[in-house]
Amino acid sequence: MNSMKRILLITGSFGNGHLQVSKNIRETFEKYYSDKVTVIESDLFLQAHPNLTPVLKKLYLYSFSYFRDIYGYLYYAGRNQSDISIYRYFSYEYLKRLVKEVKPDIIVSTFPTPALSLLKDKKIPMVNIITDYHFHKSWLTKGAFRYYVATNDTEKELLKLGVEKNKIKKFGIPIAEKFDGNLDADKWLKDNGLSTTKNTVLLSAGAFGVSTDFAMLIEQLKKKSNDVQVVVICGKNKKLKNELDYKYSRDKDVKIFGYTENMYEWMKSSSVLITKAGGVTISEALASNIPLILFNPVPGQEMENARYFKKHNMAKIAKNQEEVLRYVEQLLSKDNIEKMKLNIRGNYLPKASYNICEDIMSYLDSI
């Protein structure tokens, strides 16, 4: 048998999605191929610029809240000019050293890394796992051996840019393997003290601004119909969780959670999810067959993801709370929800993580 192959897995800590995809790919390699490969994961930007990265991450997060239009402008400006990407040379020196040190048999990137195009050693195959439903030119890598994409549109964009068809595989966005499993939704709801006959609206608080009056939103959601119960995931916002816990501690139709490892269970057992349009979250929703209301997407990849889902009737885009409430009402009518679920089923590509790793392995076995 061949000796262990080395995979350099590149990720980026801007937006949780890239880290999540990278983790899913790493775990799949470790689960199925630990006797054949070693995975070395690198958050390239963070490691190349340890002092600068926290500042840029803050700016990145602020850009979503305060400089939405500037962020959108930069995203769309860069989309059409692959050769002038601002951070092209940023991590190149570190990447060069890393490659020399790791001596990978293949480089797998889950983060748009224009510095890959500058690598002189063209013998190392490079693959890109595109983590959104829309293509941005910063993903283009000179001499890349493979692109894993989620949509026909992305494939078309790559073909237009001269990438050969055999280098593109449409496998979907890699999510955790458990999303392809089955769940006893009624049991999950019962175990959490909820009704199995009411519609469950799942609300991700992170999608809304800090100024949102959540109590009012919850009241309005419950008012929409007698048979609605609301589950709020507050994430790391402890202040919000404490406030809502205090207000709803006796209300059996409202459940409040902080950070949760159970998004799989909640998505699989809820009727509608109100969230933001991050690539991984909406892919998990696809796998869970749950209709989406995407709240106020940020210009850039979030907006493009949202537009793609809206175009294929898998989501509604809500600009404000009034629209959220209107769409909840619309979607909870049986016909609308079934139509949307049918579209979601038709667009979901199962086992993306496994199929991508399997494809990479079949290449590694051949060299």
C-alpha positions in Angstrom: 0.0 0.0 0.0 1.1 3.6 -0.7 2.5 5.6 2.2 0.2 8.1 3.9 -0.7 11.0 1.7 -0.7 14.5 3.1 -3.6 16.9 2.6 -3.1 20.6 3.3 -6.6 21.9 4.1 -6.8 25.7 3.9 -9.6 27.6 5.7 -10.3 31.2 6.8 -11.9 32.6 9.9 -13.9 35.3 8.2 -17.4 34.1 8.6 -18.1 30.9 10.4 -19.0 29.0 7.2 -15.5 28.4 5.9 -14.4 27.0 9.3 -17.4 24.8 9.4 -16.9 23.4 5.9 -13.3 22.8 6.6 -14.2 20.9 9.8 -16.7 18.8 8.0 -14.2 17.8 5.3 -11.5 17.1 7.9 -13.9 14.9 10.0 -14.9 13.0 6.9 -11.3 12.3 5.9 -10.6 11.2 9.5 -13.6 9.0 9.7 -13.2 7.1 6.5 -9.6 7.4 5.4 -7.5 7.8 8.5 -5.3 4.9 7.4 -4.5 6.6 4.1 -4.2 10.4 4.7 -3.0 12.9 7.2 -4.9 16.3 7.2 -3.0 19.4 8.1 -5.5 22.3 8.6 -4.4 25.9 8.3 -6.3 29.1 8.9 -4.0 30.7 6.5 -4.8 34.4 7.1 -4.9 34.0 10.8 -1.5 32.2 10.9 0.1 34.5 8.4 -1.1 37.7 10.1 -1.8 36.8 13.8 -1.9 40.5 14.9 -3.8 41.8 12.0 -6.4 39.1 11.7 -8.4 40.0 14.9 -8.6 43.6 13.7 -9.7 42.6 10.2 -12.2 40.1 11.7 -13.7 42.9 13.8 -13.9 45.2 10.7 -15.4 42.3 8.7 -18.2 41.9 11.4 -18.7 45.6 11.6 -18.9 45.8 7.9 -22.0 43.7 8.1 -23.6 46.0 10.6 -22.4 49.5 9.8 -20.8 49.5 6.3 -23.1 47.2 4.5 -22.9 49.2 1.2 -19.1 49.5 1.3 -18.8 45.7 1.9 -21.2 45.1 -0.9 -19.3 47.5 -3.2 -16.0 45.7 -2.5 -17.5 42.3 -3.0 -19.1 43.3 -6.4 -16.0 45.2 -7.6 -13.7 42.3 -6.9 -16.2 39.9 -8.6 -15.2 41.1 -12.0 -11.5 41.5 -11.7 -9.8 38.3 -10.5 -6.3 39.7 -11.0 -6.5 42.6 -8.7 -7.7 40.9 -5.6 -6.7 43.0 -2.6 -5.3 40.2 -0.4 -3.7 38.3 -3.2 -0.1 38.8 -2.0 -1.1 39.0 1.7 -0.6 35.4 2.7 1.7 34.3 -0.1 5.0 34.2 1.8 3.5 32.3 4.6 1.7 29.9 2.2 5.0 29.3 0.4 6.8 28.4 3.7 3.8 26.2 4.8 3.9 24.3 1.5 7.6 23.7 1.9 7.2 22.5 5.4 4.1 20.3 5.0 5.1 18.9 1.6 1.4 18.2 0.8 0.3 15.7 -1.9 -2.7 17.9 -2.5 -4.0 21.4 -1.3 -7.7 21.6 -0.6 -9.1 25.1 0.0 -12.4 26.0 1.6 -11.6 29.7 1.5 -11.1 32.0 -1.6 -7.3 32.1 -1.6 -5.9 34.0 -4.6 -2.3 33.5 -3.2 -2.7 29.8 -4.4 -2.3 31.1 -8.0 1.1 32.5 -7.2 2.6 29.2 -6.0 5.5 28.2 -8.2 5.3 24.5 -7.6 2.7 23.5 -10.1 3.2 19.8 -9.4 1.0 20.0 -6.3 -2.7 19.6 -7.3 -5.0 22.2 -5.9 -8.8 21.9 -5.4 -11.3 24.5 -4.3 -14.5 23.8 -2.4 -16.8 26.8 -3.2 -18.8 27.5 0.0 -21.6 29.7 -1.5 -24.4 29.4 -4.0 -22.9 32.1 -6.1 -19.5 32.4 -7.8 -16.9 35.1 -7.0 -13.8 35.4 -9.0 -11.5 35.3 -6.0 -12.1 31.5 -6.0 -10.4 31.2 -9.4 -7.0 29.5 -9.0 -4.6 29.2 -11.8 -4.0 25.6 -12.7 -6.5 24.2 -10.1 -7.2 20.6 -10.7 -10.8 20.6 -9.4 -13.7 22.9 -8.3 -16.5 21.5 -6.2 -19.6 23.6 -6.6 -23.2 23.6 -5.4 -25.1 24.9 -8.4 -25.4 24.8 -12.2 -25.0 28.6 -12.2 -21.6 28.4 -10.6 -20.5 25.7 -13.1 -21.6 28.0 -15.9 -19.6 30.9 -14.5 -16.5 28.7 -14.3 -16.9 27.4 -17.8 -17.3 31.0 -19.0 -13.9 31.8 -17.4 -12.3 29.0 -19.3 -12.3 26.2 -16.7 -12.6 22.8 -18.4 -15.9 21.0 -17.7 -14.1 17.8 -16.3 -12.5 20.0 -13.6 -15.9 20.9 -12.1 -18.0 18.6 -9.9 -21.5 19.5 -8.6 -21.6 17.9 -5.2 -23.1 20.6 -3.0 -21.7 22.4 0.0 -20.1 20.0 2.6 -22.2 19.9 5.8 -22.1 17.6 8.8 -22.9 14.0 8.0 -25.7 13.8 10.5 -27.9 16.1 8.3 -28.4 13.2 6.0 -29.8 11.0 8.8 -33.4 10.7 10.0 -34.8 12.1 13.2 -37.9 11.2 15.2 -39.2 14.8 15.1 -42.2 14.2 17.3 -40.0 12.6 20.0 -37.6 15.6 19.9 -40.4 18.1 20.3 -42.0 16.1 23.1 -38.7 15.8 24.9 -38.4 19.5 24.8 -41.9 20.1 26.1 -43.4 21.2 22.8 -46.5 20.2 21.0 -46.3 17.8 18.0 -49.3 19.3 16.3 -48.5 23.0 16.3 -46.3 24.7 13.7 -42.8 25.4 15.1 -41.2 28.6 14.0 -37.4 28.4 14.5 -35.8 31.8 14.9 -32.0 32.4 14.8 -31.5 35.6 16.8 -28.1 36.2 15.1 -29.9 37.1 11.9 -31.4 40.2 13.5 -29.7 43.4 14.6 -29.1 43.9 18.4 -31.8 46.6 18.4 -34.6 44.1 17.5 -37.4 43.9 20.0 -37.6 40.1 20.2 -40.4 40.0 22.7 -42.6 41.9 20.3 -41.6 39.7 17.4 -42.3 36.5 19.4 -45.7 37.9 20.4 -46.6 38.8 16.8 -45.5 35.3 15.6 -47.7 33.7 18.2 -50.6 36.0 17.2 -50.5 34.8 13.6 -52.2 31.7 14.6 -53.3 29.7 17.7 -51.2 26.8 16.6 -47.7 28.4 16.5 -44.9 27.7 18.9 -41.6 29.6 18.7 -38.0 28.3 19.4 -35.4 31.1 19.6 -31.7 30.3 19.3 -29.8 33.2 20.9 -26.3 31.9 20.0 -23.7 33.6 22.1 -25.9 36.6 23.0 -26.2 35.8 26.8 -27.9 39.1 27.6 -30.7 38.4 25.1 -31.1 34.8 26.4 -31.4 36.0 30.0 -34.0 38.7 29.0 -36.1 36.2 27.1 -35.7 33.4 29.7 -37.1 35.8 32.3 -40.1 36.8 30.1 -41.0 33.4 28.8 -40.1 31.0 31.6 -43.8 30.1 32.1 -44.9 30.1 28.4 -45.0 26.5 27.1 -45.2 27.7 23.5 -41.8 29.6 23.6 -38.4 27.9 24.1 -35.2 29.9 24.5 -31.8 28.5 23.9 -28.3 30.0 23.9 -25.6 28.4 21.8 -26.7 25.0 20.7 -25.2 21.9 19.2 -28.7 20.8 18.2 -29.4 22.8 15.0 -29.8 19.5 13.2 -32.6 18.4 15.5 -34.3 21.8 15.5 -34.2 22.2 11.8 -35.5 18.7 11.2 -38.4 19.2 13.6 -39.5 22.8 12.8 -41.9 24.1 10.1 -40.1 27.4 9.1 -36.6 28.8 9.8 -35.9 32.5 10.1 -32.2 33.0 9.7 -29.4 34.8 7.7 -28.2 33.6 4.3 -24.8 32.0 5.2 -23.8 29.2 2.8 -23.6 26.5 5.5 -26.8 27.4 7.4 -28.9 27.4 4.2 -27.3 24.1 3.1 -28.2 22.5 6.4 -31.8 23.8 5.9 -31.8 22.2 2.4 -30.8 18.9 4.0 -33.4 19.3 6.7 -36.1 20.2 4.1 -37.2 23.3 6.0 -38.6 26.4 4.2 -36.6 29.6 4.9 -37.2 33.2 5.6 -33.9 35.0 5.0 -33.7 38.2 7.0 -32.2 41.4 5.5 -29.2 39.8 3.7 -26.0 41.8 3.6 -24.9 42.9 0.1 -22.4 40.4 -1.2 -22.3 36.6 -0.9 -25.2 36.6 1.6 -27.4 38.5 -0.8 -26.4 36.3 -3.7 -27.2 33.1 -1.7 -30.6 34.6 -0.7 -31.4 35.5 -4.3 -30.5 32.0 -5.5 -32.8 30.4 -2.9 -35.6 32.9 -3.7 -35.2 32.3 -7.5 -35.7 28.5 -6.9 -38.6 29.1 -4.5 -36.8 27.6 -1.5 -36.9 30.8 0.6 -38.4 34.2 1.0 -36.3 37.3 1.6 -37.7 39.6 4.3 -36.3 43.2 4.6 -38.0 44.0 7.9 -40.1 42.4 10.7 -43.4 43.2 9.0 -42.3 41.1 6.0 -41.1 38.3 8.3 -44.5 38.1 9.8 -46.3 38.2 6.5 -44.1 35.4 5.1 -44.6 33.2 8.2 -48.3 33.5 7.7 -48.0 32.7 4.0 -45.7 29.7 4.5 -47.7 28.1 7.2 -50.6 27.6 4.8 -50.3 23.9 3.8 -50.1 24.4 0.0 -47.3 26.9 0.1 -45.2 25.0 2.6 -45.5 21.7 0.5 -44.6 23.5 -2.7 -41.5 24.9 -1.1 -40.5 21.6 0.5 -40.8 20.0 -2.9 -38.4 22.5 -4.5 -36.0 22.0 -1.6 -36.0 18.3 -2.0 -35.4 18.7 -5.7 -32.3 20.9 -5.2 -30.6 19.2 -2.3 -27.4 17.2 -3.1 -26.9 14.6 -0.3 -23.6 13.4 1.1 -21.5 16.3 -0.2 -18.7 15.9 2.3 -18.4 12.2 1.6 -18.6 12.6 -2.2 -15.9 15.3 -2.2 -13.5 13.3 0.0 -14.1 10.2 -2.0 -13.3 12.1 -5.3 -10.1 13.5 -3.8 -9.1 10.0 -2.5 -9.7 8.4 -5.9 -7.3 11.0 -7.3 -4.7 10.5 -4.5 -4.9 6.7 -5.0 -4.0 7.2 -8.6 -0.8 9.1 -8.0 
